[in-house]
Amino acid sequence: MSPCPTSHLCLLVLPVMSLLLLLSPIGWTYDSLTPGCHLYPFNVTIRSDRRGTCKGTHLVYACVGYCESSAFPSRYSVLVASNFTHNITSASRCCTISKEAKVKVRLDCPRGRHHDDIEILTAKACRCDMCRKSRY
């Protein structure tokens, strides 16, 4: 017996499967494949001016990932209450910082003139929470 019930179906499915394998990233880590949001490290560089007269670099963390969301037809009671304008109800959660901390970045200047410390925020913990507009 042939592995494909119809040859036309095989002709369509095999190229699509091959394309998906080619496009899939090779460098994924386990954390990036799991649902939810996770701490993600990156370096931030602070400069005193456009020329970068004084500058400093520090490792900080962001929250990166995804959380569940859904959309479905609204219940009849919602339709009635909204005068039939709220046809779709959606529920969504966003990856956000749940705990943060201040870190000091030392700005080094040429010829050892002075060293300024600048405080910036870094994420300490992440969670899926209600989506909000930006606070900043």
C-alpha positions in Angstrom: 0.0 0.0 0.0 1.2 3.5 -0.9 2.0 5.9 2.0 -0.2 8.6 0.3 -3.8 7.8 -0.4 -3.8 10.1 -3.4 -0.8 11.2 -5.4 -2.3 14.7 -5.7 -2.3 15.1 -1.9 1.3 14.0 -1.7 2.3 16.5 -4.3 0.8 19.3 -2.2 1.9 18.2 1.3 5.5 17.3 0.7 6.7 20.7 -0.7 4.9 22.5 2.2 6.5 20.2 4.8 9.9 20.8 3.2 9.4 24.5 3.2 8.5 24.5 6.9 11.6 22.6 7.8 13.8 25.0 5.8 12.3 28.1 7.4 12.4 26.8 11.0 15.2 28.5 13.0 18.1 26.2 13.9 19.2 28.1 17.0 16.1 27.8 19.1 16.5 27.1 22.8 14.1 25.2 25.0 12.9 28.4 26.6 12.0 30.0 23.3 9.8 26.9 22.4 7.8 26.9 25.6 4.7 29.0 26.1 4.8 31.9 28.5 7.2 34.8 29.0 10.8 34.6 30.1 13.6 36.9 31.2 15.8 37.8 28.3 19.2 39.3 28.8 20.7 42.1 26.7 23.4 44.8 27.0 22.4 48.4 27.2 24.8 51.3 26.6 24.2 54.7 28.1 25.9 57.7 26.6 26.2 61.2 28.1 25.8 62.9 24.7 25.5 62.2 21.0 29.3 61.9 20.7 29.4 59.4 23.5 31.8 61.5 25.6 31.0 59.4 28.7 29.5 56.0 28.3 28.8 52.8 30.2 27.4 49.3 29.4 25.3 47.1 31.7 23.5 43.7 31.3 19.8 44.1 31.9 16.7 41.9 31.4 13.5 42.3 29.5 10.4 40.0 29.4 10.0 38.2 26.1 7.6 35.6 25.0 3.9 35.0 24.4 0.8 34.4 26.4 -2.6 32.8 25.5 -5.3 34.8 23.8 -8.6 33.9 22.3 -11.5 35.5 20.4 -14.9 34.0 20.0 -18.5 35.1 19.0 -20.1 37.0 21.8 -22.9 35.5 23.9 -26.4 36.6 23.1 -26.6 38.6 26.4 -23.5 40.5 25.4 -25.0 41.2 22.0 -28.2 42.6 23.5 -26.3 44.7 26.1 -24.2 46.2 23.4 -27.1 46.8 21.0 -25.6 44.2 18.7 -22.3 46.1 18.2 -20.0 43.8 20.3 -20.0 40.8 18.0 -16.7 39.3 19.1 -15.4 38.8 22.6 -11.6 38.5 23.1 -9.6 37.6 26.1 -5.9 38.2 26.0 -2.9 38.3 28.3 0.5 40.0 27.6 4.0 39.1 28.6 5.0 41.8 31.1 7.4 42.6 33.9 6.1 41.5 37.3 9.2 42.4 39.4 11.8 45.1 38.6 14.9 46.5 40.2 17.1 49.5 39.7 20.7 48.9 38.6 23.5 51.5 38.5 25.4 52.1 35.3 28.8 53.7 35.7 29.6 56.2 33.0 33.3 56.3 32.2 34.7 59.6 30.8 38.0 60.3 28.9 41.1 61.3 30.9 39.4 60.1 34.1 37.5 63.4 34.6 34.6 62.0 36.5 32.4 58.9 36.8 28.6 59.4 36.8 26.3 56.6 38.0 22.9 56.4 36.2 20.1 54.3 37.6 18.0 52.3 35.1 15.4 49.5 35.5 15.9 45.8 34.8 13.3 43.0 34.9 13.7 40.6 37.8 10.6 38.4 37.0 8.0 38.0 34.2 4.4 36.8 34.0 1.4 36.7 31.7 -1.0 39.5 32.9 -3.8 41.7 31.6 -2.7 43.7 28.6 -2.4 47.4 29.3 -1.3 50.5 27.4 2.3 51.5 27.9 2.9 53.3 31.2 5.7 55.4 29.7 
